[in-house]
Amino acid sequence: MAISFPVRLGRRISELRDKHGISQTQLADMADIGRAHLSQIENGAVAARIDTLYAIAKVFELTMEDLFRGL
């Protein structure tokens, strides 16, 4: 069974967060979103809005293209 795009994207964000050694709370604060909402995004339970994804990419100093690359 294929893994949905929101789940793949959520995993990518979680991996980036782990790689940078920051918690969900820290990333949520830096991206100006709620921690519970970030958790839902990472779990693929919700599809994030483009402005939310832009804020997350900016925290990691990535372009949107880099955030989506390989998904």
SVG drawing of the C-alpha trace seen along z (x, -y; Angstrom):
<svg xmlns="http://www.w3.org/2000/svg" viewBox="-6 -33 27 35">
<polyline fill="none" stroke="black" stroke-width="0.4" points="0.0,0.0 1.3,-3.5 2.1,-6.0 0.1,-9.2 1.7,-12.5 0.8,-14.1 2.4,-11.1 5.6,-11.3 5.8,-15.1 5.2,-14.7 8.0,-12.1 10.3,-14.5 9.5,-17.3 10.0,-15.0 13.4,-13.8 14.5,-17.4 13.5,-18.3 15.5,-15.3 18.5,-16.1 18.6,-19.7 18.0,-18.5 14.9,-20.5 11.7,-19.5 8.2,-19.8 7.6,-22.7 10.7,-24.5 9.8,-24.1 6.2,-25.1 7.3,-28.3 9.9,-29.1 7.3,-28.5 4.6,-30.3 2.2,-27.4 0.7,-25.3 2.6,-22.3 -0.5,-20.1 -1.0,-21.2 2.6,-20.4 2.1,-17.0 -0.9,-16.4 1.2,-17.5 4.1,-15.2 1.6,-12.3 0.0,-13.0 -3.4,-13.5 -3.8,-16.9 -2.6,-18.5 -0.6,-21.6 -1.4,-24.9 1.3,-26.3 2.1,-29.2 2.6,-26.8 5.0,-24.7 6.8,-27.8 7.3,-28.8 8.6,-25.3 11.0,-25.3 12.3,-28.8 13.2,-27.5 15.4,-24.8 16.8,-27.3 15.3,-25.3 13.4,-26.4 10.0,-24.9 11.5,-22.8 14.1,-21.4 11.4,-20.6 9.4,-18.6 12.3,-17.0 12.0,-13.3 8.5,-13.0"/>
</svg>
